[in-house]
């Protein structure tokens, strides 16, 4: 792939060369004879088509995950979270039995692969919240999550960004259905549409930074379903922290230094 260093910057195809802009750079490549029609019809591209179908299903499952944690994705996610979630769904897809191009996305069986997924790897929760705590637990229906963080000293067991005066602990609970390929629709669909992409987040009170928290912190995230989740739906609990600076009695949230990670999935 070549770069166009001329002072003339343009886009399009000329004499077999295609000029285009990518992240502010003017690039040029040779025009290909490969067309979408050929990819979709030529027997030589059967594997490519099968991979495209599965990638499409993984993208749908990834979108369902992001929707379940919609508020947190925008607040905590890095710029690559969409691609990272889709890649995670592809790992699960490859572990699900079936014919290539028709393999399902069995999130429930492979729930362990969801654990430790960080919404922003640059801000690791284990490097920020050093206090001892257990993973959140789910009730028998899997629609209520509970997280207990014992009282701790914020001076020694919390790595807060400079200028932060307060923090909140967070517990998010989301559900995502398994996905299957539906022949009549020639695409992937959630097995349990009604239970797909549900989510809720619980926040602690604003906790001052400095000294002991003063008490154990217990968070409960309740989806309000009140009945057992279907066996083809995974419940995902993520835990995290938000930092704030208090100015004139107003809590101003920090844009960086916050963290959220999947801690329980079943």
Buried (B, 14 or more C-beta within 10 A) or exposed (E): EEEBEEEEEEEEEEEEEBBBEEEEEBBBEEEEEEEEEEEEEEEEBEEEBBBEBBBEBBBBBBBBBBBBBEEBBEBBBBEEBBEBBBEBBBEBBEEBEEEEBBBBBBBBBBBEBBBEBBBBEEBEBEEBBEBEBEBBEBEEEBBBBBBEBEEBEBEEEBEBBEEBBBBBBBBBBBBBBBBBBEEEEEEBBBBBEEBBBBBBBBEBEEBEBEEEBEEEBBBBBBBEBEEEBBEBBBBBBBBBBBBBBBEEEEBBEBEEBBBBBBBBBB
